[in-house]
Amino acid sequence: MPDFVDQVVLHVKAGDGGNGCASIHREKFKPLGGPDGGNGGRGGDVILEVDSNTATLLDYHRRPHRKADNGRQGQGSNRDGANGDDVVLSVPNGTVVKDANSGDVLVDLVGAGTRYVIAQGGHGGLGNAALATSRRKAPGFALLGEPGDGLDVMLELKSVADVALVGFPSAGKSSLIAALSAAKPKIADYPFTTLIPNLGVVTAGDNVFTVADVPGLIPGASQGKGLGHEFLRHVERCDMLVHVIDCATMEPGRDPITDYEMIEAELRAYGKLEDRPRMIVLNKADVPDARELADLVRAEFEERGLQVFVISAATHDGLRELTYAMGDWVAAARASKPVEEPTRLVIRPKQLGEAGFKVRRVNDGLFQVTGEKPERWIRQTDFSNDEAVGYLADRLERLGVEEELVKAGAKAGAEVVIGPMEGGYVFDWQPTLNAESVHQGPRGSDNRLR
């Protein structure tokens, strides 16, 4: 089992709403007590929340299915059902949430405490006490609770850091982070020692910033070689890239200029990093031959317009100058960013007279009705209760569905689908457009939806 996971598919299901209750108050000497069925409780939501103490998505790799509680059913004596408990899932800062099927970004969670409702719980159904009117004094039915949202999302972690350290394995990135900050990454004398991105907090005078390294970056990483392809996403948010170059390597075909050009080729192939400023750090200057090599190549890097620092992470030589230089770069980058305006929620009400549904003629004998209200009403209806079916028919008629079906050319007996073509509710339509044909008060049966 891995210790670090930065990408996982999560299957979430919000709680279903509880059904309403159909009940008549019964008490001695009160034969007409009236309806007293309570409403169903609301289903719980599934909420993602940024937690500064969470650094990996490992928990969701182990348990990828998460479900909120259902709402409780309403009861007699006007007792409403309890709401289902929400499920709050802690995620690291910098988590990007995508639709697992389409790949569309749903939300980018940045900042401790940021919340996003990924799946909303279903509404509870109304009890017959809430459905009673002057014409329908004692409804013999209640509405069903609505199902909660269910979807598959991909969580992708992108580290939130100011400076990213890039370079070949064993170039000394982990040693540099350990020397600059209180981070304690694994350090050893073999390649691919670092298997997870490391973050460290660095202080340079009044500037406090974070530094991250990208493990396992080698030629071909952008195509999946080594480990760099898996972790290049962690440098996307960084304001600055620092090339950590090993000046003491004895591998054939390796030298500081070649290493820099190879890593730059991988960064270009990955994309999205062209506008980041670069800095060169020539490491392991405590080795005599490495110091001489660093002095030879320094001028060539400076001719390319790059700022160069010769350091030794082992002896801390040159770290003070490097730290303050990175702090100045970070401060300048922060100052150049535009001030973020507070998010404003724009509410756009529907236009006056807008129906809220659409009627589409599929063919001569088939019509489709889509819209939030008709589809929601279908989910709320208990089709085993004739009175509930009649109540649905009245709601659809008042909304104007029958009138639009006539305009679309529907005839008596036409097949009508409410909702999607696959999985929607299908019925044979019997129109009742004149006022005399509309049932007054409660009814026990309705032939229009058979």
C-alpha positions in Angstrom: 0.0 0.0 0.0 1.5 3.4 -0.9 2.1 6.1 1.7 1.3 9.0 -0.6 -1.5 9.2 -3.1 -2.2 12.4 -5.1 -4.8 11.2 -7.6 -7.9 9.1 -6.8 -11.4 8.4 -8.1 -14.0 8.9 -5.4 -17.5 7.5 -5.6 -19.9 9.7 -3.5 -23.6 9.3 -2.8 -25.7 11.9 -0.9 -28.5 10.8 1.4 -32.0 10.2 0.1 -34.8 12.4 1.5 -37.3 10.7 3.8 -40.8 10.0 2.7 -43.7 12.1 4.0 -46.3 10.4 6.2 -50.0 10.1 5.4 -51.7 10.0 8.8 -55.1 11.0 10.2 -55.3 12.3 13.8 -57.2 9.8 15.9 -58.4 10.8 19.4 -61.4 9.8 21.5 -64.4 12.1 20.8 -62.6 13.7 17.8 -63.6 11.6 14.8 -62.6 14.3 12.3 -59.1 15.1 13.7 -57.7 15.9 10.3 -54.4 15.0 8.6 -51.3 15.0 10.9 -48.6 13.3 8.8 -45.2 14.9 9.2 -42.6 15.7 6.5 -39.7 13.5 5.7 -36.2 14.6 6.7 -33.6 15.9 4.2 -30.8 13.6 3.1 -27.2 14.5 4.2 -24.8 16.2 1.9 -21.3 15.0 0.9 -18.9 18.0 1.5 -15.2 18.4 0.6 -13.3 20.6 3.0 -9.7 21.7 2.9 -7.8 20.7 6.0 -4.3 22.0 6.6 -3.5 18.8 8.6 -4.2 16.6 5.5 -1.4 16.1 3.1 -2.4 13.1 0.9 -5.5 11.4 -0.6 -4.5 8.0 0.7 -7.6 7.6 2.8 -9.8 7.8 -0.3 -7.5 5.4 -2.1 -8.3 2.8 0.6 -12.0 3.6 0.9 -13.2 5.2 -2.3 -16.9 4.9 -1.6 -18.5 7.5 0.6 -22.2 7.9 1.4 -24.2 10.3 3.6 -27.1 9.3 5.8 -30.7 9.2 4.5 -33.4 11.4 6.0 -35.9 9.8 8.3 -39.5 9.2 7.3 -42.2 11.5 8.7 -44.5 10.3 11.3 -48.0 10.9 12.6 -48.9 13.7 15.2 -47.1 16.2 12.9 -43.6 14.7 13.7 -41.1 15.5 11.0 -38.4 13.0 10.2 -34.8 13.8 11.2 -32.4 15.1 8.6 -29.6 12.8 7.6 -26.1 13.7 8.8 -23.7 15.3 6.4 -20.4 13.6 5.5 -17.4 16.1 5.6 -14.4 14.7 3.7 -11.0 16.4 4.5 -8.8 17.0 1.5 -5.3 18.7 1.2 -4.9 22.3 0.2 -4.7 22.5 -3.6 -7.1 19.6 -4.5 -8.7 19.9 -7.9 -12.0 18.1 -8.2 -13.0 16.8 -11.7 -15.9 14.9 -13.1 -14.5 11.4 -13.5 -16.4 10.7 -16.7 -16.0 14.0 -18.6 -12.8 15.3 -17.0 -14.4 18.8 -16.5 -13.1 20.7 -13.5 -15.8 21.2 -10.9 -13.9 23.2 -8.3 -10.3 24.0 -7.3 -10.0 23.9 -3.5 -7.4 26.3 -2.3 -7.2 27.8 1.2 -7.7 26.1 4.6 -11.4 25.8 5.5 -12.7 26.1 1.9 -15.8 23.9 1.4 -17.7 22.6 -1.5 -20.8 20.5 -1.5 -20.0 17.8 -4.0 -23.3 15.9 -3.7 -26.5 17.4 -2.3 -28.9 15.4 -0.2 -32.5 14.8 -1.5 -35.4 16.8 -0.2 -37.8 15.1 2.1 -41.3 14.5 1.0 -44.2 16.5 2.3 -46.6 14.8 4.7 -50.4 15.0 4.2 -50.7 17.7 6.8 -48.6 20.0 4.5 -50.7 19.0 1.4 -54.1 19.8 3.0 -56.0 22.7 1.3 -59.5 24.1 1.5 -60.5 21.7 -1.3 -58.4 18.7 -0.2 -59.0 18.7 3.5 -57.8 15.2 4.2 -55.3 14.0 1.6 -54.9 10.2 1.7 -51.3 10.4 0.4 -47.9 12.0 1.0 -45.0 12.8 -1.2 -41.9 10.6 -1.5 -38.5 11.8 -0.6 -36.1 12.7 -3.5 -33.0 10.7 -4.1 -29.7 12.3 -3.2 -27.0 13.1 -5.8 -24.6 10.3 -6.8 -21.5 10.8 -8.9 -17.9 9.8 -9.5 -15.2 12.5 -9.1 -11.5 12.5 -9.5 -9.5 14.2 -6.8 -6.1 15.5 -8.0 -3.7 17.1 -5.7 -1.5 20.0 -6.9 0.9 21.2 -4.2 0.5 24.9 -3.3 4.1 26.2 -3.1 6.0 29.3 -4.1 9.2 27.7 -5.3 9.7 24.4 -7.0 13.0 22.5 -7.0 13.6 20.5 -10.2 16.5 18.4 -11.3 17.9 14.9 -11.8 17.6 12.3 -9.0 20.3 12.6 -6.4 21.0 16.2 -7.4 20.5 17.2 -3.7 16.9 18.6 -3.8 15.9 16.9 -0.6 19.1 17.9 1.1 18.5 21.5 0.1 14.9 21.5 1.5 16.2 20.0 4.7 18.9 22.6 5.0 16.5 25.5 4.2 13.6 24.5 6.4 12.4 22.2 9.2 11.3 19.5 6.7 12.8 16.1 7.1 12.7 14.3 3.8 14.4 10.9 3.3 18.0 11.4 2.1 20.2 8.6 0.8 23.0 8.1 -1.7 21.0 6.3 -4.4 18.6 7.5 -7.1 14.8 7.9 -6.6 15.2 8.2 -2.8 12.3 10.7 -2.8 9.0 9.1 -3.8 6.7 11.9 -2.7 6.7 15.7 -3.1 8.3 17.4 -0.1 7.2 20.8 1.2 9.2 23.1 3.4 8.6 26.5 4.9 11.5 28.9 4.5 12.0 32.3 6.2 14.2 35.0 4.6 14.0 38.2 6.6 10.3 39.3 6.4 9.5 36.9 3.6 8.1 33.5 4.5 7.5 31.1 1.6 7.2 27.4 0.8 9.5 25.3 -1.3 8.6 21.9 -3.0 10.7 19.4 -4.9 9.7 17.2 -7.8 11.0 13.7 -7.3 12.3 11.4 -10.1 12.6 13.9 -12.9 14.6 12.3 -15.8 14.6 12.5 -19.6 11.3 11.1 -20.9 9.4 12.0 -17.7 6.8 14.0 -19.6 6.0 10.7 -21.4 5.8 8.7 -18.2 9.4 7.6 -17.6 10.6 7.5 -14.0 8.4 9.3 -11.4 8.5 12.9 -12.7 5.4 12.5 -14.9 3.3 11.6 -11.8 4.5 14.7 -9.9 5.0 17.4 -12.5 1.5 18.6 -11.7 2.8 19.7 -8.3 4.8 22.5 -9.8 2.0 24.1 -11.8 1.0 26.5 -9.0 4.6 27.5 -8.2 5.7 31.1 -9.0 9.4 30.1 -9.6 11.5 27.1 -10.8 14.9 26.4 -9.3 17.2 24.0 -11.2 19.2 22.1 -8.7 22.2 20.7 -10.6 24.7 18.1 -9.3 28.2 19.3 -10.1 29.8 16.2 -8.6 28.2 13.6 -10.8 30.5 11.0 -12.4 27.9 9.6 -14.8 28.9 9.6 -18.5 27.2 12.1 -20.7 26.3 14.3 -17.7 27.4 17.9 -17.1 25.6 20.9 -15.7 24.7 22.4 -19.1 23.4 19.1 -20.4 21.4 18.4 -17.2 19.8 21.8 -17.4 18.8 21.5 -21.1 17.4 17.9 -20.5 15.2 19.1 -17.6 14.1 22.2 -19.6 13.1 19.9 -22.5 10.9 17.9 -20.1 9.3 21.0 -18.7 8.5 22.3 -22.2 7.0 19.0 -23.2 4.8 19.0 -20.1 3.7 22.6 -20.8 2.0 25.2 -18.6 5.4 26.4 -17.1 6.8 28.6 -19.8 6.1 31.9 -17.9 7.8 30.8 -14.7 11.2 32.6 -13.9 14.2 30.3 -13.5 17.2 30.2 -11.2 20.2 27.9 -11.3 21.7 26.3 -8.1 25.0 24.5 -8.6 25.1 22.1 -5.7 27.8 20.0 -4.0 30.4 22.7 -4.1 32.1 21.1 -1.1 33.7 18.6 -3.5 36.8 20.2 -5.0 36.3 19.1 -8.6 32.6 20.1 -8.4 33.6 23.7 -7.2 35.9 24.0 -10.2 33.2 22.8 -12.6 30.7 25.2 -11.1 33.0 28.1 -11.6 33.5 27.1 -15.3 29.9 26.8 -16.2 28.6 29.8 -14.2 29.4 32.3 -16.9 27.5 30.3 -19.5 24.4 30.3 -17.4 24.7 34.0 -16.7 25.0 34.7 -20.4 21.6 33.1 -20.8 20.1 35.6 -18.4 19.9 33.2 -15.5 20.8 34.0 -11.9 23.3 31.4 -10.6 24.2 30.4 -7.0 27.0 28.0 -6.1 26.1 26.2 -2.9 26.7 23.1 -0.8 23.6 21.7 0.9 25.9 19.5 3.0 28.0 22.4 4.5 25.3 25.1 4.1 27.8 27.2 2.1 26.0 29.8 0.0 22.5 29.1 1.4 22.0 32.5 3.0 22.4 34.3 -0.3 20.2 31.7 -2.1 17.5 32.0 0.5 17.2 35.8 0.4 17.3 35.8 -3.4 14.4 33.3 -3.6 12.5 35.4 -1.0 13.0 38.5 -3.1 11.7 36.7 -6.2 8.6 35.4 -4.3 7.9 38.9 -2.8 8.0 40.4 -6.3 5.7 37.7 -7.7 3.2 38.2 -5.0 3.3 42.0 -5.4 2.7 41.7 -9.2 -0.4 39.6 -8.8 -3.7 41.5 -9.1 -5.7 41.9 -5.9 -8.5 39.3 -5.9 -11.9 40.7 -5.7 -14.3 39.0 -3.3 -16.5 36.4 -5.0 -20.0 37.7 -5.6 -22.9 35.5 -6.2 -25.0 36.7 -9.1 -28.6 35.5 -9.0 -30.4 35.6 -12.3 -34.2 35.1 -11.8 -36.1 33.4 -14.5 -37.9 35.7 -16.9 -41.5 36.5 -16.2 -43.8 33.9 -17.9 -41.0 31.4 -18.4 -42.6 27.9 -18.3 -39.7 26.1 -16.7 -40.2 23.0 -18.9 -39.9 22.0 -22.5 -42.1 19.7 -24.7 -40.4 18.0 -27.6 -42.1 16.0 -30.3 -40.0 12.9 -30.9 -42.3 11.4 -33.6 -46.0 11.3 -34.4 -47.0 9.3 -31.4 -44.2 10.1 -28.9 -43.6 13.3 -27.0 -41.0 14.2 -24.3 -41.4 16.6 -21.4 -38.2 17.8 -19.6 -37.8 20.4 -16.9 -36.9 20.6 -13.2 -40.4 20.8 -11.9 -42.1 18.0 -13.9 -39.1 15.6 -13.3 -39.0 16.4 -9.6 -42.7 15.8 -9.2 -42.4 12.5 -10.9 -39.8 11.4 -8.3 -42.1 12.6 -5.5 -45.2 10.6 -6.6 -46.3 7.3 -5.2 -47.8 5.7 -8.3 -49.4 2.9 -6.2 -51.7 5.6 -4.7 -54.5 6.8 -7.2 -55.0 10.0 -5.3 -51.3 10.8 -5.4 -51.4 10.2 -9.2 -54.4 12.6 -9.5 -52.5 15.2 -7.5 -49.6 14.9 -10.0 -52.0 15.3 -12.9 -53.4 18.5 -11.4 -49.9 19.9 -10.9 -48.8 19.2 -14.4 -52.0 20.8 -15.8 -51.6 24.0 -13.7 -48.0 24.2 -14.9 -49.2 24.2 -18.5 -47.9 20.9 -19.7 -51.2 19.8 -21.2 -51.5 23.0 -23.2 -48.0 22.7 -24.6 -48.6 19.1 -25.6 -51.7 20.2 -27.6 -49.6 22.9 -29.2 -47.0 20.3 -30.1 -49.6 18.2 -31.8 -50.3 15.5 -29.2 -53.6 13.6 -29.6 -55.5 11.6 -27.0 -53.7 8.3 -26.3 -50.3 9.7 -27.4 -47.3 8.3 -25.5 -45.6 10.9 -23.3 -42.2 10.6 -21.5 -41.4 12.8 -18.6 -37.7 13.0 -18.0 -34.9 11.3 -20.1 -35.9 9.0 -22.9 -34.2 6.1 -21.1 -35.4 5.9 -17.5 -38.1 8.5 -17.7 -41.8 7.9 -16.7 -44.0 6.9 -19.6 -47.8 7.3 -19.7 -50.6 7.4 -22.2 -52.0 11.0 -22.3 -55.7 11.8 -21.9 -56.2 15.5 -22.2 -58.6 17.5 -19.9 -58.3 21.1 -20.9 -61.8 22.4 -20.2 -62.7 23.7 -16.8 -65.7 21.4 -16.4 -63.5 18.3 -16.7 -61.1 19.3 -13.9 -61.8 17.4 -10.7 -62.7 19.6 -7.7 -61.4 18.5 -4.3 -59.8 15.2 -3.5 -60.3 12.2 -5.8 -59.7 8.6 -5.4 -58.7 7.8 -8.9 -57.7 9.5 -12.2 -57.7 7.8 -15.6 -55.4 10.2 -17.3 -52.2 8.7 -16.1 -53.0 5.0 -16.6 
